[in-house]
C-alpha cells in the first residue's frame, strides 16, 4: 500500500489526538484509595465490559516513560506545555443544560436532573505535539479538539484532586482514533523518541512493513489530513473512546452544532485562522451564541467493540440521542488573563463521575500518561466556578 507524503505528515497529529487532553497541565492526581486496584494504571480495576491484554501494564509503563522523554526533548528545562493539544484556539465560557424532558433511562450521572445547568469551560485545540500553524505547509490538517469541563458536579469522582468536582468530556472531530489499542500506540511512541519527533523519519519507519492494522491506521490518518473545517464552532466532535453510562450501559459521546459548516475553508489559511474564526463568531458586539446538542450513542449490541478505539460505531446500529444543550455566548476570550486561565486548566477523561468512567485500553493508557506527565506542570486545582 502506497502512503502519501501528506498522510505521513499528518500521522503525528493523529497520534497526538489519541491522547487528547490526557498529558495536560496538572498536579499529581491519584485515584481514590478504594479504587487503587489496577497495577497497569494505578486506577480502578477493569469493569466486566473490558478485556485487558496480559502485557498491557508493561506497555503503559513504557509509553509513560517515553512520553516523559518526549517532553524533555521538546522543552528541556523550560516549562513544558501540554504533551498533546498544546495549541488552543481559545478557552470559552459556556453553559450545559440537561434536557427538561429527558427519558428516565438517560437520567444518569451529570444528566440525572432534567433542567440542571452547569457552568463549563470549553477549550478548542489542534492535535499536534507542538504549537504549529493550523494547516501544515503541505496542506495536511490535524485532528481538532474540543474539551469540555463541567464545574460543580455532584457525586463520587474517580480522581482525588484538590479543588472543585468536575466532569470532563474530551472530543475530536472524527469518530475514531488512528490507533486501535495500547500496543499500536507503543510502536509509534518508540519511533517518536528514537527519531526525536521528526515525522519525516518516524512514519516512513512505522509503515515500512505494512500490516492490515497499519493499513487501517493509514486510512484513518489520510481521512484526518483531508478533513477541513472553517470554524471550530461549526464542526461535529466525538469522544471516539467508550465510557460507562451508569452501571450497566456503555456509550460514546458527541456534540453536534446547530450551525454546521457555514464558514468556508480559507483559500490561503493563516497560521491561526481557527482562532480568528472563533473570535469573529463570538465577538461581544456582533457575535451570536453558538449552540450544540450534546449526545450519547448507546452500545446497542456486543458487536460494537470497546477495546478497539479505531473502530467507528455505526450510527445505523447505534443512533445518537440528545441529552443536553451546550451554549457558548459571545465573549472576549483573546486576552492575556483568559489565555493564562486556559493554560492552567487540566483536562482528562478521568476527571469523571463514577457513572461516566472511561473504558477500554486507550482510556486506561490516558490515565497512566496523565499521571506521568503531571510532574512537568505547576500545581493546579480543579475550578469550582468561573473566576470573578
C-alpha positions in Angstrom: 0.0 0.0 0.0 1.5 3.4 -1.0 1.5 6.0 1.7 1.5 9.6 0.6 3.7 12.4 2.0 0.5 14.1 3.3 -0.5 11.0 5.2 2.9 10.6 6.8 3.0 14.3 7.8 -0.4 14.1 9.4 0.2 10.9 11.4 2.0 12.9 14.1 -1.2 14.8 14.7 -3.3 11.6 14.6 -1.0 10.1 17.3 -1.4 13.2 19.4 -5.2 13.1 19.0 -5.2 9.7 20.5 -4.4 11.0 23.9 -6.3 14.3 23.5 -6.0 16.3 26.7 -4.5 13.5 28.8 -1.0 15.0 29.0 -2.3 18.3 30.1 -1.1 20.7 32.8 -1.8 19.1 36.2 -0.9 18.5 39.7 -0.1 14.9 40.7 -3.5 13.1 40.5 -4.2 9.9 42.4 -7.3 7.7 42.3 -9.4 7.3 45.5 -7.7 4.7 47.7 -10.6 2.3 47.3 -10.0 2.4 43.5 -6.3 1.6 43.5 -6.6 -2.0 42.3 -5.3 -1.9 38.7 -1.5 -2.2 38.7 -1.4 -1.1 35.0 -2.5 2.4 35.7 -2.9 2.8 39.4 -6.6 3.2 38.7 -9.8 1.2 39.1 -9.9 -2.5 38.3 -11.3 -3.3 34.9 -15.0 -3.5 34.5 -16.9 -6.6 33.2 -17.1 -4.7 29.9 -13.3 -4.6 29.4 -10.7 -7.2 28.3 -7.2 -6.2 29.4 -4.3 -7.8 27.5 -1.7 -9.6 29.7 1.1 -7.3 28.6 -0.8 -4.0 28.7 0.6 -3.0 32.1 4.2 -3.1 30.9 3.2 -1.3 27.6 1.6 1.5 29.5 4.6 1.9 31.8 6.9 2.0 28.8 4.7 4.6 27.0 4.6 6.9 30.0 8.4 6.8 30.3 8.7 7.5 26.6 6.2 10.4 26.8 8.4 12.0 29.6 11.4 11.6 27.3 9.5 13.4 24.5 8.6 16.3 26.8 12.3 16.6 27.8 13.3 16.6 24.1 10.8 19.3 23.3 11.2 21.6 26.2 14.4 20.7 28.1 14.5 22.6 31.4 11.9 25.1 30.3 8.3 25.0 31.4 6.7 22.2 29.5 3.4 22.8 27.7 0.7 20.2 27.3 2.1 16.9 26.0 -0.7 16.9 23.3 -3.0 19.6 22.0 -0.7 22.4 23.3 -2.1 24.9 20.8 -5.5 26.2 21.7 -7.8 28.4 19.6 -9.5 29.7 22.7 -10.9 28.8 26.0 -14.5 30.0 26.3 -17.2 30.1 29.0 -20.3 28.1 28.3 -23.4 26.6 29.9 -24.6 23.0 29.6 -28.3 22.4 30.3 -29.8 18.9 30.7 -32.9 18.4 28.6 -36.0 19.1 30.6 -37.9 16.1 29.1 -35.0 13.6 29.2 -36.2 9.9 29.3 -35.8 8.1 32.6 -33.1 5.7 31.3 -30.9 8.6 30.2 -31.0 10.3 33.6 -27.5 9.3 34.6 -24.6 11.0 36.3 -24.4 14.7 35.3 -27.6 14.2 33.3 -29.6 12.8 36.3 -31.6 16.0 36.9 -33.6 17.3 33.9 -33.2 21.1 33.5 -30.0 21.1 35.5 -27.5 23.7 34.3 -23.7 23.6 34.7 -21.1 26.3 34.1 -18.5 25.0 31.8 -15.1 25.7 30.2 -14.7 24.7 26.6 -11.2 24.6 25.1 -10.8 24.3 21.3 -7.4 23.0 20.1 -5.2 21.3 17.5 -4.0 17.7 18.0 -0.3 18.4 17.3 2.5 17.7 19.7 3.9 21.2 19.4 2.5 24.7 18.6 2.4 25.0 14.8 0.3 26.5 12.1 -3.3 25.2 11.9 -2.6 23.7 8.5 0.8 22.1 7.6 2.9 23.6 4.8 1.9 20.6 2.6 -1.8 21.3 3.2 -2.4 18.5 5.7 -4.9 19.1 8.6 -4.7 17.7 12.1 -7.5 16.5 14.3 -9.3 19.3 16.0 -10.1 19.0 19.7 -13.0 20.2 21.9 -12.6 19.7 25.6 -15.5 20.4 27.9 -15.2 20.9 31.7 -18.4 20.9 33.7 -18.0 22.6 37.2 -19.9 21.9 40.4 -20.9 18.3 39.6 -22.4 16.2 42.3 -21.4 12.6 43.2 -18.4 10.4 43.5 -15.5 11.3 41.2 -12.7 9.0 40.1 -9.7 11.1 40.9 -8.8 12.6 44.3 -7.6 16.1 43.4 -7.7 19.5 45.1 -10.4 21.9 44.2 -13.9 21.5 42.9 -15.6 18.4 41.5 -15.6 18.4 37.7 -16.6 16.3 34.8 -14.5 16.5 31.6 -15.5 15.4 28.1 -12.6 15.2 25.6 -13.7 15.2 22.0 -12.1 15.2 18.5 -13.6 15.9 15.1 -13.6 12.3 13.9 -15.4 9.4 15.4 -12.4 7.1 15.7 -8.7 7.2 16.8 -5.9 6.3 14.4 -4.6 3.6 16.7 -6.7 0.8 18.0 -5.0 -0.1 21.2 -2.1 0.4 23.6 0.3 -1.9 21.6 -0.2 0.1 18.4 0.4 3.3 20.2 3.6 2.0 21.7 5.0 1.3 18.3 4.7 4.9 17.2 5.8 6.4 20.5 9.1 4.4 20.4 9.7 5.8 16.9 8.9 9.3 18.0 11.6 9.1 20.7 14.1 7.4 18.5 13.8 10.0 15.8 13.2 13.0 18.1 9.7 13.8 16.9 10.8 14.0 13.2 7.7 13.0 11.3 9.7 12.6 8.0 11.6 9.7 9.7 9.1 8.4 12.2 6.2 7.5 9.9 8.1 6.0 6.9 9.6 3.7 9.6 6.2 3.0 11.1 4.7 2.0 7.7 7.9 0.3 6.3 6.4 -3.2 7.0 2.7 -2.8 6.2 0.2 -5.0 8.1 -3.6 -4.9 7.9 -3.6 -3.0 11.2 -1.2 -0.4 9.9 -3.1 -0.1 6.6 -6.2 0.7 8.7 -4.2 3.3 10.6 -3.0 4.9 7.4 -6.6 5.1 6.0 -7.8 6.9 9.2 -4.8 9.3 9.1 -5.5 10.1 5.5 -9.1 10.9 6.4 -7.8 13.2 9.2 -5.4 15.0 6.9 -8.1 15.7 4.4 -10.8 16.9 6.8 -11.1 20.6 6.7 -13.1 22.9 9.0 -13.6 26.6 8.6 -14.6 27.4 12.2 -14.2 25.4 15.4 -17.9 26.2 16.3 -19.2 24.5 13.1 -17.8 21.0 13.4 -19.1 17.8 15.0 -16.9 16.4 17.7 -16.7 12.8 19.1 -15.3 11.1 22.2 -14.2 8.1 19.9 -13.5 6.0 23.0 -16.3 4.5 25.1 -17.5 5.3 28.6 -19.8 3.9 31.2 -23.2 5.4 31.5 -24.5 4.3 34.8 -23.7 0.8 35.9 -25.0 -1.3 33.0 -24.7 0.8 29.9 -21.8 1.8 27.6 -21.8 4.9 25.4 -19.8 7.2 23.3 -20.3 11.0 23.5 -20.6 13.6 20.7 -21.6 17.2 20.2 -23.5 18.4 17.1 -23.5 22.1 16.3 -26.8 23.7 15.4 -25.0 25.5 12.6 -22.5 23.3 10.7 -20.1 24.2 8.0 -21.3 27.7 7.4 -17.8 29.2 7.4 -15.9 28.3 4.2 -12.3 26.9 4.5 -10.0 29.7 3.5 -8.1 29.6 0.2 -4.9 30.5 2.0 -5.3 29.7 5.7 -3.4 31.9 8.1 -1.3 30.1 10.8 -4.0 30.9 13.4 -7.1 31.0 11.2 -9.2 28.9 13.6 -8.7 31.3 16.5 -9.5 34.2 14.2 -12.8 32.5 13.1 -13.7 31.8 16.7 -13.0 35.5 17.6 -15.2 36.7 14.8 -18.1 34.4 15.6 -18.0 35.2 19.4 -17.4 39.0 19.0 -19.1 40.6 22.0 -20.7 43.3 19.8 -21.6 41.4 16.7 -21.4 37.7 17.6 -24.3 35.2 18.3 -24.4 32.3 20.7 -23.1 29.0 19.4 -25.4 26.1 20.3 -24.5 22.4 20.3 -26.6 19.3 21.0 -24.7 17.1 23.5 -25.4 13.5 22.6 -24.8 9.9 23.7 -24.5 6.8 21.5 -25.6 3.7 23.4 -23.9 0.4 22.7 -26.8 -1.5 21.3 -25.0 -4.8 20.6 -21.9 -6.6 21.8 -20.5 -6.4 18.3 -19.6 -2.8 18.9 -16.1 -3.0 20.2 -14.8 -1.5 23.4 -11.1 -2.4 23.1 -10.7 -1.2 19.5 -10.6 2.6 19.6 -10.1 2.8 15.8 -13.5 1.2 15.1 -16.4 3.6 14.5 -19.8 2.6 15.9 -22.3 2.7 13.1 -25.0 5.3 13.7 -27.4 3.0 11.8 -26.9 0.4 14.5 -26.4 2.8 17.4 -28.0 6.2 16.8 -27.1 9.3 18.8 -29.6 10.7 21.3 -29.5 14.3 22.5 -29.3 14.6 26.3 -28.3 18.3 26.8 -27.6 21.6 25.2 -24.3 23.4 25.2 -24.4 27.1 24.7 -21.4 29.4 24.2 -22.3 33.1 24.4 -20.4 35.9 22.7 -17.4 36.9 24.8 -13.9 38.3 24.7 -11.6 35.3 25.2 -8.5 36.6 23.3 -6.8 38.5 26.2 -3.8 37.8 28.5 -5.9 36.9 31.5 -8.1 34.3 29.7 -5.1 32.9 27.9 -3.4 32.3 31.3 -6.5 30.8 32.8 -6.7 28.5 29.8 -3.1 27.3 30.2 -3.8 26.3 33.8 -6.9 24.3 33.0 -6.4 20.5 33.2 -8.4 18.1 31.0 -8.5 14.4 31.3 -11.3 11.8 30.7 -10.6 10.6 34.2 -12.0 13.8 35.7 -15.3 12.0 35.8 -18.1 10.7 38.0 -18.1 7.0 38.5 -21.2 6.8 36.3 -19.1 8.1 33.4 -16.0 6.1 33.9 -13.6 5.8 30.9 -13.4 2.3 29.3 -11.0 0.5 27.0 -7.3 0.3 26.6 -6.8 3.8 25.2 -8.6 5.3 28.1 -6.5 3.2 30.5 -3.4 4.5 28.8 -4.7 8.0 29.2 -4.7 7.7 32.9 -1.2 6.4 33.1 0.2 9.1 30.8 -1.7 11.8 32.6 -0.2 10.9 35.9 3.3 10.7 34.5 3.2 14.0 32.7 1.8 15.8 35.7 5.2 16.4 37.2 6.1 18.7 34.3 3.4 21.2 35.2 2.7 23.5 38.1 0.2 22.9 40.9 -3.3 23.2 39.7 -6.7 23.0 41.4 -9.8 21.9 39.7 -12.1 25.0 39.3 -15.5 25.1 41.1 -16.7 28.3 39.4 -15.7 30.9 36.9 -13.1 33.4 38.3 -14.5 36.7 39.5 
